[in-house]
Amino acid sequence: MKIYRNCSLLPYNTFGVDGRCSALVEYDTEQELCDIMELVRNGELPLPLMQIGQGSNILFTRDFPGTLLHGRI
């Protein structure tokens, strides 16, 4: 699991529009996803949560105030 704070969204969308998110978490296993949920419950990662994939169907028009989850399973 890798956690990035104040992360650029440029590599995560195919439109090439830059924005930022408060946190981005890349995870590789189901257990890591469970660990992420624990961090959210403890207030260590900001809400709201959004799951993203390869970015071809997403366009951020402004910064995202919460945590983006990027699964690499």
All heavy atoms as a GROMACS GRO file, in nm:
protein
  577
    1MET      N    1   0.085  -0.117   0.000
    1MET     CA    2   0.000   0.000   0.000
    1MET      C    3   0.089   0.124   0.000
    1MET      O    4   0.188   0.129   0.073
    1MET     CB    5  -0.090  -0.004   0.124
    1MET     CG    6  -0.165   0.123   0.147
    1MET     SD    7  -0.281   0.125   0.287
    1MET     CE    8  -0.207   0.026   0.411
    2LYS      N    9   0.052   0.218  -0.083
    2LYS     CA   10   0.124   0.346  -0.087
    2LYS      C   11   0.022   0.458  -0.068
    2LYS      O   12  -0.083   0.459  -0.133
    2LYS     CB   13   0.196   0.364  -0.220
    2LYS     CG   14   0.309   0.267  -0.242
    2LYS     CD   15   0.377   0.294  -0.374
    2LYS     CE   16   0.487   0.190  -0.396
    2LYS     NZ   17   0.549   0.204  -0.527
    3ILE      N   18   0.054   0.551   0.020
    3ILE     CA   19  -0.032   0.665   0.047
    3ILE      C   20   0.040   0.791   0.002
    3ILE      O   21   0.154   0.816   0.040
    3ILE     CB   22  -0.067   0.675   0.196
    3ILE    CG1   23  -0.140   0.549   0.242
    3ILE    CG2   24  -0.150   0.800   0.224
    3ILE    CD1   25  -0.166   0.543   0.390
    4TYR      N   26  -0.028   0.870  -0.081
    4TYR     CA   27   0.024   0.998  -0.130
    4TYR      C   28  -0.067   1.108  -0.079
    4TYR      O   29  -0.189   1.098  -0.088
    4TYR     CB   30   0.027   1.001  -0.282
    4TYR     CG   31   0.104   0.887  -0.344
    4TYR    CD1   32   0.039   0.772  -0.388
    4TYR    CD2   33   0.242   0.893  -0.358
    4TYR    CE1   34   0.109   0.666  -0.445
    4TYR    CE2   35   0.314   0.788  -0.415
    4TYR     CZ   36   0.246   0.676  -0.458
    4TYR     OH   37   0.315   0.571  -0.514
    5ARG      N   38  -0.009   1.214  -0.029
    5ARG     CA   39  -0.086   1.330   0.021
    5ARG      C   40  -0.074   1.445  -0.079
    5ARG      O   41   0.029   1.463  -0.142
    5ARG     CB   42  -0.032   1.376   0.158
    5ARG     CG   43  -0.029   1.268   0.263
    5ARG     CD   44  -0.166   1.235   0.311
    5ARG     NE   45  -0.158   1.129   0.414
    5ARG     CZ   46  -0.254   1.104   0.498
    5ARG    NH1   47  -0.366   1.172   0.494
    5ARG    NH2   48  -0.241   1.007   0.585
    6ASN      N   49  -0.184   1.520  -0.092
    6ASN     CA   50  -0.188   1.635  -0.183
    6ASN      C   51  -0.134   1.594  -0.320
    6ASN      O   52  -0.041   1.652  -0.373
    6ASN     CB   53  -0.112   1.753  -0.125
    6ASN     CG   54  -0.137   1.880  -0.203
    6ASN    OD1   55  -0.241   1.899  -0.263
    6ASN    ND2   56  -0.038   1.968  -0.202
    7CYS      N   57  -0.194   1.491  -0.375
    7CYS     CA   58  -0.143   1.423  -0.494
    7CYS      C   59  -0.201   1.481  -0.622
    7CYS      O   60  -0.321   1.511  -0.631
    7CYS     CB   61  -0.179   1.275  -0.483
    7CYS     SG   62  -0.119   1.175  -0.617
    8SER      N   63  -0.118   1.495  -0.723
    8SER     CA   64  -0.164   1.536  -0.856
    8SER      C   65  -0.246   1.424  -0.919
    8SER      O   66  -0.211   1.306  -0.910
    8SER     CB   67  -0.045   1.567  -0.946
    8SER     OG   68  -0.088   1.585  -1.080
    9LEU      N   69  -0.355   1.460  -0.985
    9LEU     CA   70  -0.441   1.362  -1.052
    9LEU      C   71  -0.407   1.346  -1.199
    9LEU      O   72  -0.469   1.266  -1.268
    9LEU     CB   73  -0.588   1.404  -1.037
    9LEU     CG   74  -0.636   1.413  -0.893
    9LEU    CD1   75  -0.778   1.467  -0.888
    9LEU    CD2   76  -0.627   1.278  -0.826
   10LEU      N   77  -0.309   1.417  -1.247
   10LEU     CA   78  -0.272   1.412  -1.388
   10LEU      C   79  -0.244   1.270  -1.438
   10LEU      O   80  -0.296   1.231  -1.542
   10LEU     CB   81  -0.153   1.504  -1.414
   10LEU     CG   82  -0.119   1.531  -1.560
   10LEU    CD1   83  -0.235   1.593  -1.635
   10LEU    CD2   84   0.002   1.621  -1.567
   11PRO      N   85  -0.169   1.187  -1.365
   11PRO     CA   86  -0.143   1.052  -1.416
   11PRO      C   87  -0.263   0.957  -1.405
   11PRO      O   88  -0.257   0.846  -1.454
   11PRO     CB   89  -0.029   1.000  -1.327
   11PRO     CG   90   0.009   1.108  -1.235
   11PRO     CD   91  -0.091   1.217  -1.246
   12TYR      N   92  -0.370   1.004  -1.342
   12TYR     CA   93  -0.484   0.916  -1.316
   12TYR      C   94  -0.608   0.950  -1.400
   12TYR      O   95  -0.717   0.905  -1.370
   12TYR     CB   96  -0.520   0.919  -1.167
   12TYR     CG   97  -0.406   0.870  -1.083
   12TYR    CD1   98  -0.315   0.957  -1.026
   12TYR    CD2   99  -0.386   0.734  -1.063
   12TYR    CE1  100  -0.208   0.911  -0.950
   12TYR    CE2  101  -0.280   0.686  -0.988
   12TYR     CZ  102  -0.192   0.776  -0.932
   12TYR     OH  103  -0.086   0.730  -0.858
   13ASN      N  104  -0.591   1.031  -1.504
   13ASN     CA  105  -0.701   1.055  -1.596
   13ASN      C  106  -0.648   1.073  -1.736
   13ASN      O  107  -0.541   1.129  -1.758
   13ASN     CB  108  -0.786   1.176  -1.551
   13ASN     CG  109  -0.719   1.308  -1.576
   13ASN    OD1  110  -0.725   1.360  -1.686
   13ASN    ND2  111  -0.655   1.364  -1.473
   14THR      N  112  -0.724   1.023  -1.832
   14THR     CA  113  -0.677   1.024  -1.972
   14THR      C  114  -0.704   1.157  -2.041
   14THR      O  115  -0.658   1.176  -2.153
   14THR     CB  116  -0.743   0.910  -2.052
   14THR    OG1  117  -0.884   0.924  -2.045
   14THR    CG2  118  -0.702   0.774  -1.998
   15PHE      N  119  -0.777   1.248  -1.977
   15PHE     CA  120  -0.804   1.378  -2.037
   15PHE      C  121  -0.688   1.475  -2.021
   15PHE      O  122  -0.686   1.579  -2.083
   15PHE     CB  123  -0.931   1.439  -1.977
   15PHE     CG  124  -1.056   1.366  -2.015
   15PHE    CD1  125  -1.115   1.277  -1.927
   15PHE    CD2  126  -1.114   1.384  -2.140
   15PHE    CE1  127  -1.230   1.208  -1.961
   15PHE    CE2  128  -1.230   1.316  -2.175
   15PHE     CZ  129  -1.287   1.228  -2.086
   16GLY      N  130  -0.594   1.443  -1.936
   16GLY     CA  131  -0.477   1.528  -1.918
   16GLY      C  132  -0.506   1.655  -1.839
   16GLY      O  133  -0.432   1.751  -1.849
   17VAL      N  134  -0.614   1.656  -1.762
   17VAL     CA  135  -0.649   1.772  -1.681
   17VAL      C  136  -0.590   1.750  -1.542
   17VAL      O  137  -0.612   1.646  -1.481
   17VAL     CB  138  -0.802   1.789  -1.672
   17VAL    CG1  139  -0.838   1.904  -1.580
   17VAL    CG2  140  -0.860   1.809  -1.811
   18ASP      N  141  -0.516   1.850  -1.495
   18ASP     CA  142  -0.455   1.835  -1.364
   18ASP      C  143  -0.549   1.885  -1.256
   18ASP      O  144  -0.626   1.977  -1.275
   18ASP     CB  145  -0.322   1.911  -1.357
   18ASP     CG  146  -0.233   1.864  -1.243
   18ASP    OD1  147  -0.264   1.759  -1.182
   18ASP    OD2  148  -0.133   1.930  -1.216
   19GLY      N  149  -0.543   1.822  -1.145
   19GLY     CA  150  -0.613   1.858  -1.023
   19GLY      C  151  -0.540   1.789  -0.911
   19GLY      O  152  -0.441   1.719  -0.935
   20ARG      N  153  -0.588   1.806  -0.790
   20ARG     CA  154  -0.522   1.744  -0.677
   20ARG      C  155  -0.628   1.676  -0.590
   20ARG      O  156  -0.745   1.714  -0.593
   20ARG     CB  157  -0.445   1.847  -0.596
   20ARG     CG  158  -0.340   1.919  -0.683
   20ARG     CD  159  -0.236   1.990  -0.604
   20ARG     NE  160  -0.126   1.908  -0.558
   20ARG     CZ  161  -0.031   1.855  -0.632
   20ARG    NH1  162  -0.033   1.870  -0.762
   20ARG    NH2  163   0.067   1.786  -0.580
   21CYS      N  164  -0.584   1.578  -0.515
   21CYS     CA  165  -0.670   1.517  -0.414
   21CYS      C  166  -0.599   1.524  -0.280
   21CYS      O  167  -0.476   1.531  -0.275
   21CYS     CB  168  -0.706   1.373  -0.449
   21CYS     SG  169  -0.566   1.260  -0.457
   22SER      N  170  -0.675   1.523  -0.174
   22SER     CA  171  -0.615   1.529  -0.040
   22SER      C  172  -0.528   1.408  -0.014
   22SER      O  173  -0.421   1.420   0.045
   22SER     CB  174  -0.724   1.540   0.066
   22SER     OG  175  -0.794   1.661   0.052
   23ALA      N  176  -0.575   1.291  -0.059
   23ALA     CA  177  -0.498   1.168  -0.042
   23ALA      C  178  -0.531   1.071  -0.155
   23ALA      O  179  -0.644   1.068  -0.203
   23ALA     CB  180  -0.527   1.103   0.093
   24LEU      N  181  -0.432   0.996  -0.196
   24LEU     CA  182  -0.450   0.889  -0.292
   24LEU      C  183  -0.382   0.766  -0.236
   24LEU      O  184  -0.268   0.774  -0.189
   24LEU     CB  185  -0.390   0.924  -0.428
   24LEU     CG  186  -0.409   0.813  -0.532
   24LEU    CD1  187  -0.475   0.868  -0.657
   24LEU    CD2  188  -0.278   0.749  -0.566
   25VAL      N  189  -0.455   0.654  -0.235
   25VAL     CA  190  -0.400   0.530  -0.181
   25VAL      C  191  -0.403   0.424  -0.289
   25VAL      O  192  -0.509   0.395  -0.345
   25VAL     CB  193  -0.478   0.482  -0.057
   25VAL    CG1  194  -0.413   0.357   0.002
   25VAL    CG2  195  -0.490   0.592   0.048
   26GLU      N  196  -0.288   0.369  -0.320
   26GLU     CA  197  -0.278   0.256  -0.412
   26GLU      C  198  -0.264   0.129  -0.328
   26GLU      O  199  -0.182   0.125  -0.236
   26GLU     CB  200  -0.157   0.271  -0.504
   26GLU     CG  201  -0.168   0.390  -0.597
   26GLU     CD  202  -0.046   0.406  -0.686
   26GLU    OE1  203   0.064   0.362  -0.648
   26GLU    OE2  204  -0.062   0.464  -0.794
   27TYR      N  205  -0.346   0.029  -0.360
   27TYR     CA  206  -0.341  -0.094  -0.282
   27TYR      C  207  -0.334  -0.215  -0.374
   27TYR      O  208  -0.379  -0.210  -0.488
   27TYR     CB  209  -0.459  -0.103  -0.186
   27TYR     CG  210  -0.594  -0.110  -0.253
   27TYR    CD1  211  -0.655  -0.232  -0.279
   27TYR    CD2  212  -0.661   0.006  -0.290
   27TYR    CE1  213  -0.778  -0.238  -0.342
   27TYR    CE2  214  -0.784   0.000  -0.351
   27TYR     CZ  215  -0.842  -0.122  -0.377
   27TYR     OH  216  -0.965  -0.127  -0.439
   28ASP      N  217  -0.275  -0.324  -0.322
   28ASP     CA  218  -0.250  -0.444  -0.401
   28ASP      C  219  -0.326  -0.568  -0.354
   28ASP      O  220  -0.327  -0.668  -0.426
   28ASP     CB  221  -0.100  -0.476  -0.401
   28ASP     CG  222  -0.018  -0.366  -0.466
   28ASP    OD1  223  -0.040  -0.338  -0.584
   28ASP    OD2  224   0.067  -0.308  -0.396
   29THR      N  225  -0.383  -0.564  -0.236
   29THR     CA  226  -0.450  -0.682  -0.182
   29THR      C  227  -0.579  -0.642  -0.113
   29THR      O  228  -0.599  -0.526  -0.075
   29THR     CB  229  -0.360  -0.756  -0.080
   29THR    OG1  230  -0.344  -0.672   0.036
   29THR    CG2  231  -0.225  -0.792  -0.138
   30GLU      N  232  -0.664  -0.742  -0.091
   30GLU     CA  233  -0.787  -0.718  -0.016
   30GLU      C  234  -0.756  -0.677   0.128
   30GLU      O  235  -0.826  -0.594   0.185
   30GLU     CB  236  -0.874  -0.844  -0.017
   30GLU     CG  237  -0.932  -0.876  -0.153
   30GLU     CD  238  -1.013  -1.003  -0.152
   30GLU    OE1  239  -1.080  -1.033  -0.050
   30GLU    OE2  240  -1.009  -1.074  -0.253
   31GLN      N  241  -0.653  -0.736   0.185
   31GLN     CA  242  -0.616  -0.700   0.323
   31GLN      C  243  -0.574  -0.554   0.331
   31GLN      O  244  -0.608  -0.486   0.427
   31GLN     CB  245  -0.504  -0.791   0.375
   31GLN     CG  246  -0.464  -0.760   0.518
   31GLN     CD  247  -0.580  -0.769   0.616
   31GLN    OE1  248  -0.648  -0.870   0.621
   31GLN    NE2  249  -0.603  -0.663   0.693
   32GLU      N  250  -0.502  -0.505   0.232
   32GLU     CA  251  -0.465  -0.364   0.232
   32GLU      C  252  -0.588  -0.275   0.225
   32GLU      O  253  -0.593  -0.170   0.289
   32GLU     CB  254  -0.369  -0.334   0.116
   32GLU     CG  255  -0.230  -0.387   0.138
   32GLU     CD  256  -0.133  -0.356   0.025
   32GLU    OE1  257  -0.176  -0.313  -0.085
   32GLU    OE2  258  -0.012  -0.374   0.048
   33LEU      N  259  -0.689  -0.316   0.148
   33LEU     CA  260  -0.813  -0.239   0.142
   33LEU      C  261  -0.879  -0.234   0.280
   33LEU      O  262  -0.927  -0.129   0.323
   33LEU     CB  263  -0.907  -0.297   0.037
   33LEU     CG  264  -1.038  -0.222   0.017
   33LEU    CD1  265  -1.015  -0.076  -0.018
   33LEU    CD2  266  -1.121  -0.292  -0.091
   34CYS      N  267  -0.878  -0.346   0.351
   34CYS     CA  268  -0.931  -0.348   0.488
   34CYS      C  269  -0.850  -0.254   0.578
   34CYS      O  270  -0.908  -0.182   0.661
   34CYS     CB  271  -0.928  -0.489   0.544
   34CYS     SG  272  -1.045  -0.601   0.464
   35ASP      N  273  -0.719  -0.252   0.561
   35ASP     CA  274  -0.633  -0.163   0.639
   35ASP      C  275  -0.665  -0.016   0.609
   35ASP      O  276  -0.665   0.068   0.698
   35ASP     CB  277  -0.486  -0.191   0.610
   35ASP     CG  278  -0.441  -0.329   0.655
   35ASP    OD1  279  -0.511  -0.393   0.737
   35ASP    OD2  280  -0.335  -0.374   0.605
   36ILE      N  281  -0.695   0.013   0.483
   36ILE     CA  282  -0.732   0.149   0.443
   36ILE      C  283  -0.860   0.191   0.514
   36ILE      O  284  -0.871   0.303   0.565
   36ILE     CB  285  -0.747   0.158   0.290
   36ILE    CG1  286  -0.612   0.142   0.222
   36ILE    CG2  287  -0.813   0.291   0.250
   36ILE    CD1  288  -0.622   0.114   0.072
   37MET      N  289  -0.957   0.101   0.518
   37MET     CA  290  -1.084   0.133   0.584
   37MET      C  291  -1.063   0.162   0.732
   37MET      O  292  -1.129   0.249   0.789
   37MET     CB  293  -1.184   0.019   0.566
   37MET     CG  294  -1.232  -0.002   0.424
   37MET     SD  295  -1.312   0.144   0.353
   37MET     CE  296  -1.188   0.203   0.242
   38GLU      N  297  -0.969   0.094   0.793
   38GLU     CA  298  -0.936   0.122   0.933
   38GLU      C  299  -0.876   0.262   0.947
   38GLU      O  300  -0.907   0.334   1.042
   38GLU     CB  301  -0.840   0.015   0.987
   38GLU     CG  302  -0.815   0.024   1.135
   38GLU     CD  303  -0.939  -0.001   1.218
   38GLU    OE1  304  -1.029  -0.076   1.177
   38GLU    OE2  305  -0.946   0.059   1.328
   39LEU      N  306  -0.789   0.301   0.854
   39LEU     CA  307  -0.733   0.436   0.856
   39LEU      C  308  -0.842   0.541   0.841
   39LEU      O  309  -0.837   0.647   0.905
   39LEU     CB  310  -0.628   0.452   0.745
   39LEU     CG  311  -0.500   0.370   0.759
   39LEU    CD1  312  -0.414   0.384   0.634
   39LEU    CD2  313  -0.423   0.412   0.883
   40VAL      N  314  -0.941   0.513   0.757
   40VAL     CA  315  -1.053   0.606   0.740
   40VAL      C  316  -1.133   0.614   0.870
   40VAL      O  317  -1.167   0.724   0.916
   40VAL     CB  318  -1.144   0.561   0.622
   40VAL    CG1  319  -1.273   0.642   0.618
   40VAL    CG2  320  -1.068   0.573   0.490
   41ARG      N  321  -1.164   0.500   0.930
   41ARG     CA  322  -1.239   0.499   1.057
   41ARG      C  323  -1.167   0.576   1.167
   41ARG      O  324  -1.230   0.641   1.251
   41ARG     CB  325  -1.265   0.357   1.103
   41ARG     CG  326  -1.384   0.290   1.036
   41ARG     CD  327  -1.422   0.161   1.104
   41ARG     NE  328  -1.326   0.055   1.080
   41ARG     CZ  329  -1.323  -0.022   0.972
   41ARG    NH1  330  -1.412  -0.005   0.877
   41ARG    NH2  331  -1.232  -0.116   0.957
   42ASN      N  332  -1.034   0.570   1.167
   42ASN     CA  333  -0.955   0.641   1.268
   42ASN      C  334  -0.932   0.788   1.235
   42ASN      O  335  -0.865   0.858   1.310
   42ASN     CB  336  -0.819   0.573   1.286
   42ASN     CG  337  -0.832   0.436   1.349
   42ASN    OD1  338  -0.928   0.406   1.417
   42ASN    ND2  339  -0.733   0.350   1.324
   43GLY      N  340  -0.983   0.833   1.121
   43GLY     CA  341  -0.968   0.973   1.083
   43GLY      C  342  -0.833   1.007   1.022
   43GLY      O  343  -0.800   1.124   1.007
   44GLU      N  344  -0.755   0.905   0.986
   44GLU     CA  345  -0.622   0.929   0.929
   44GLU      C  346  -0.625   0.956   0.779
   44GLU      O  347  -0.527   1.004   0.723
   44GLU     CB  348  -0.531   0.811   0.960
   44GLU     CG  349  -0.508   0.794   1.109
   44GLU     CD  350  -0.426   0.671   1.142
   44GLU    OE1  351  -0.318   0.654   1.082
   44GLU    OE2  352  -0.471   0.591   1.227
   45LEU      N  353  -0.737   0.923   0.714
   45LEU     CA  354  -0.758   0.954   0.572
   45LEU      C  355  -0.890   1.028   0.560
   45LEU      O  356  -0.990   0.989   0.621
   45LEU     CB  357  -0.762   0.826   0.487
   45LEU     CG  358  -0.630   0.753   0.470
   45LEU    CD1  359  -0.652   0.617   0.403
   45LEU    CD2  360  -0.531   0.836   0.389
   46PRO      N  361  -0.892   1.136   0.481
   46PRO     CA  362  -1.013   1.219   0.473
   46PRO      C  363  -1.124   1.158   0.387
   46PRO      O  364  -1.098   1.087   0.291
   46PRO     CB  365  -0.962   1.349   0.411
   46PRO     CG  366  -0.843   1.310   0.331
   46PRO     CD  367  -0.781   1.193   0.404
   47LEU      N  368  -1.247   1.187   0.425
   47LEU     CA  369  -1.365   1.154   0.346
   47LEU      C  370  -1.394   1.271   0.253
   47LEU      O  371  -1.354   1.383   0.282
   47LEU     CB  372  -1.484   1.128   0.438
   47LEU     CG  373  -1.474   1.003   0.525
   47LEU    CD1  374  -1.589   1.000   0.625
   47LEU    CD2  375  -1.474   0.877   0.440
   48PRO      N  376  -1.464   1.250   0.144
   48PRO     CA  377  -1.525   1.127   0.097
   48PRO      C  378  -1.423   1.035   0.030
   48PRO      O  379  -1.310   1.076   0.000
   48PRO     CB  380  -1.629   1.174  -0.006
   48PRO     CG  381  -1.573   1.300  -0.059
   48PRO     CD  382  -1.498   1.363   0.057
   49LEU      N  383  -1.465   0.910   0.008
   49LEU     CA  384  -1.383   0.811  -0.063
   49LEU      C  385  -1.436   0.795  -0.205
   49LEU      O  386  -1.556   0.804  -0.228
   49LEU     CB  387  -1.392   0.675   0.006
   49LEU     CG  388  -1.342   0.663   0.148
   49LEU    CD1  389  -1.368   0.522   0.200
   49LEU    CD2  390  -1.195   0.697   0.157
   50MET      N  391  -1.345   0.770  -0.299
   50MET     CA  392  -1.384   0.738  -0.435
   50MET      C  393  -1.286   0.636  -0.490
   50MET      O  394  -1.164   0.655  -0.480
   50MET     CB  395  -1.384   0.861  -0.525
   50MET     CG  396  -1.423   0.829  -0.669
   50MET     SD  397  -1.410   0.970  -0.782
   50MET     CE  398  -1.552   1.064  -0.731
   51GLN      N  399  -1.339   0.530  -0.546
   51GLN     CA  400  -1.257   0.427  -0.611
   51GLN      C  401  -1.236   0.467  -0.757
   51GLN      O  402  -1.332   0.505  -0.824
   51GLN     CB  403  -1.328   0.292  -0.605
   51GLN     CG  404  -1.258   0.181  -0.679
   51GLN     CD  405  -1.129   0.137  -0.611
   51GLN    OE1  406  -1.124   0.119  -0.491
   51GLN    NE2  407  -1.025   0.119  -0.689
   52ILE      N  408  -1.112   0.464  -0.804
   52ILE     CA  409  -1.085   0.494  -0.944
   52ILE      C  410  -1.013   0.375  -1.008
   52ILE      O  411  -0.952   0.294  -0.939
   52ILE     CB  412  -1.002   0.623  -0.962
   52ILE    CG1  413  -0.864   0.611  -0.895
   52ILE    CG2  414  -1.078   0.744  -0.911
   52ILE    CD1  415  -0.770   0.726  -0.926
   53GLY      N  416  -1.023   0.368  -1.140
   53GLY     CA  417  -0.955   0.263  -1.215
   53GLY      C  418  -0.842   0.324  -1.297
   53GLY      O  419  -0.757   0.394  -1.245
   54GLN      N  420  -0.848   0.304  -1.428
   54GLN     CA  421  -0.742   0.354  -1.517
   54GLN      C  422  -0.763   0.499  -1.559
   54GLN      O  423  -0.678   0.556  -1.625
   54GLN     CB  424  -0.732   0.264  -1.640
   54GLN     CG  425  -0.694   0.121  -1.606
   54GLN     CD  426  -0.562   0.113  -1.533
   54GLN    OE1  427  -0.466   0.181  -1.565
   54GLN    NE2  428  -0.556   0.029  -1.431
   55GLY      N  429  -0.878   0.560  -1.527
   55GLY     CA  430  -0.898   0.702  -1.551
   55GLY      C  431  -0.959   0.737  -1.685
   55GLY      O  432  -0.969   0.854  -1.720
   56SER      N  433  -1.001   0.639  -1.764
   56SER     CA  434  -1.056   0.672  -1.895
   56SER      C  435  -1.202   0.717  -1.889
   56SER      O  436  -1.255   0.768  -1.986
   56SER     CB  437  -1.044   0.552  -1.990
   56SER     OG  438  -1.120   0.444  -1.940
   57ASN      N  439  -1.266   0.703  -1.775
   57ASN     CA  440  -1.406   0.745  -1.763
   57ASN      C  441  -1.426   0.847  -1.653
   57ASN      O  442  -1.534   0.862  -1.599
   57ASN     CB  443  -1.495   0.623  -1.737
   57ASN     CG  444  -1.464   0.555  -1.606
   57ASN    OD1  445  -1.362   0.581  -1.544
   57ASN    ND2  446  -1.550   0.466  -1.563
   58ILE      N  447  -1.322   0.921  -1.622
   58ILE     CA  448  -1.331   1.016  -1.512
   58ILE      C  449  -1.267   1.148  -1.554
   58ILE      O  450  -1.166   1.150  -1.623
   58ILE     CB  451  -1.262   0.957  -1.387
   58ILE    CG1  452  -1.311   1.022  -1.261
   58ILE    CG2  453  -1.114   0.966  -1.394
   58ILE    CD1  454  -1.275   0.944  -1.137
   59LEU      N  455  -1.332   1.257  -1.514
   59LEU     CA  456  -1.279   1.390  -1.542
   59LEU      C  457  -1.298   1.475  -1.417
   59LEU      O  458  -1.411   1.504  -1.378
   59LEU     CB  459  -1.350   1.453  -1.661
   59LEU     CG  460  -1.314   1.598  -1.692
   59LEU    CD1  461  -1.166   1.612  -1.727
   59LEU    CD2  462  -1.401   1.652  -1.805
   60PHE      N  463  -1.190   1.509  -1.354
   60PHE     CA  464  -1.196   1.598  -1.238
   60PHE      C  465  -1.188   1.741  -1.288
   60PHE      O  466  -1.093   1.779  -1.354
   60PHE     CB  467  -1.080   1.570  -1.142
   60PHE     CG  468  -1.093   1.440  -1.069
   60PHE    CD1  469  -1.026   1.327  -1.113
   60PHE    CD2  470  -1.172   1.430  -0.956
   60PHE    CE1  471  -1.039   1.206  -1.046
   60PHE    CE2  472  -1.186   1.310  -0.888
   60PHE     CZ  473  -1.118   1.198  -0.933
   61THR      N  474  -1.290   1.820  -1.256
   61THR     CA  475  -1.292   1.960  -1.299
   61THR      C  476  -1.242   2.053  -1.188
   61THR      O  477  -1.227   2.172  -1.210
   61THR     CB  478  -1.433   2.002  -1.340
   61THR    OG1  479  -1.522   1.982  -1.229
   61THR    CG2  480  -1.480   1.922  -1.461
   62ARG      N  481  -1.219   1.996  -1.072
   62ARG     CA  482  -1.162   2.071  -0.959
   62ARG      C  483  -1.095   1.971  -0.865
   62ARG      O  484  -1.107   1.851  -0.883
   62ARG     CB  485  -1.269   2.152  -0.887
   62ARG     CG  486  -1.381   2.069  -0.831
   62ARG     CD  487  -1.485   2.158  -0.763
   62ARG     NE  488  -1.606   2.084  -0.740
   62ARG     CZ  489  -1.717   2.097  -0.810
   62ARG    NH1  490  -1.721   2.184  -0.909
   62ARG    NH2  491  -1.823   2.026  -0.783
   63ASP      N  492  -1.027   2.022  -0.766
   63ASP     CA  493  -0.959   1.935  -0.670
   63ASP      C  494  -1.061   1.848  -0.595
   63ASP      O  495  -1.176   1.890  -0.573
   63ASP     CB  496  -0.881   2.019  -0.569
   63ASP     CG  497  -0.761   2.090  -0.633
   63ASP    OD1  498  -0.726   2.058  -0.747
   63ASP    OD2  499  -0.705   2.178  -0.567
   64PHE      N  500  -1.018   1.728  -0.558
   64PHE     CA  501  -1.103   1.635  -0.483
   64PHE      C  502  -1.063   1.644  -0.337
   64PHE      O  503  -0.946   1.618  -0.303
   64PHE     CB  504  -1.087   1.493  -0.538
   64PHE     CG  505  -1.176   1.394  -0.474
   64PHE    CD1  506  -1.311   1.390  -0.504
   64PHE    CD2  507  -1.128   1.302  -0.382
   64PHE    CE1  508  -1.396   1.299  -0.444
   64PHE    CE2  509  -1.211   1.210  -0.321
   64PHE     CZ  510  -1.346   1.208  -0.353
   65PRO      N  511  -1.156   1.675  -0.247
   65PRO     CA  512  -1.120   1.700  -0.107
   65PRO      C  513  -1.097   1.574  -0.023
   65PRO      O  514  -1.054   1.585   0.091
   65PRO     CB  515  -1.240   1.777  -0.054
   65PRO     CG  516  -1.355   1.727  -0.135
   65PRO     CD  517  -1.297   1.700  -0.273
   66GLY      N  518  -1.125   1.458  -0.077
   66GLY     CA  519  -1.116   1.336   0.002
   66GLY      C  520  -1.003   1.243  -0.042
   66GLY      O  521  -0.898   1.287  -0.089
   67THR      N  522  -1.030   1.113  -0.029
   67THR     CA  523  -0.931   1.009  -0.058
   67THR      C  524  -0.974   0.930  -0.181
   67THR      O  525  -1.087   0.882  -0.188
   67THR     CB  526  -0.919   0.913   0.062
   67THR    OG1  527  -0.878   0.988   0.177
   67THR    CG2  528  -0.817   0.804   0.035
   68LEU      N  529  -0.884   0.918  -0.276
   68LEU     CA  530  -0.906   0.833  -0.392
   68LEU      C  531  -0.838   0.699  -0.368
   68LEU      O  532  -0.725   0.693  -0.319
   68LEU     CB  533  -0.847   0.897  -0.518
   68LEU     CG  534  -0.912   1.026  -0.563
   68LEU    CD1  535  -0.839   1.080  -0.686
   68LEU    CD2  536  -1.059   1.006  -0.593
   69LEU      N  537  -0.910   0.592  -0.400
   69LEU     CA  538  -0.857   0.457  -0.385
   69LEU      C  539  -0.828   0.402  -0.524
   69LEU      O  540  -0.914   0.405  -0.612
   69LEU     CB  541  -0.959   0.367  -0.317
   69LEU     CG  542  -1.011   0.417  -0.181
   69LEU    CD1  543  -1.123   0.327  -0.132
   69LEU    CD2  544  -0.899   0.426  -0.081
   70HIS      N  545  -0.705   0.355  -0.544
   70HIS     CA  546  -0.665   0.302  -0.674
   70HIS      C  547  -0.619   0.158  -0.654
   70HIS      O  548  -0.509   0.133  -0.604
   70HIS     CB  549  -0.554   0.388  -0.734
   70HIS     CG  550  -0.515   0.350  -0.872
   70HIS    ND1  551  -0.391   0.303  -0.903
   70HIS    CD2  552  -0.586   0.348  -0.986
   70HIS    CE1  553  -0.385   0.277  -1.032
   70HIS    NE2  554  -0.504   0.303  -1.084
   71GLY      N  555  -0.708   0.064  -0.691
   71GLY     CA  556  -0.676  -0.077  -0.675
   71GLY      C  557  -0.585  -0.128  -0.786
   71GLY      O  558  -0.604  -0.097  -0.902
   72ARG      N  559  -0.485  -0.204  -0.747
   72ARG     CA  560  -0.392  -0.265  -0.843
   72ARG      C  561  -0.394  -0.417  -0.829
   72ARG      O  562  -0.296  -0.483  -0.849
   72ARG     CB  563  -0.251  -0.211  -0.820
   72ARG     CG  564  -0.243  -0.060  -0.837
   72ARG     CD  565  -0.105  -0.008  -0.820
   72ARG     NE  566  -0.048  -0.049  -0.690
   72ARG     CZ  567   0.067  -0.008  -0.644
   72ARG    NH1  568   0.139   0.076  -0.714
   72ARG    NH2  569   0.112  -0.051  -0.528
   73ILE      N  570  -0.512  -0.468  -0.795
   73ILE     CA  571  -0.527  -0.613  -0.776
   73ILE      C  572  -0.534  -0.681  -0.911
   73ILE      O  573  -0.605  -0.640  -0.998
   73ILE     CB  574  -0.654  -0.644  -0.692
   73ILE    CG1  575  -0.637  -0.586  -0.552
   73ILE    CG2  576  -0.680  -0.793  -0.687
   73ILE    CD1  577  -0.757  -0.602  -0.462
   0.00000   0.00000   0.00000
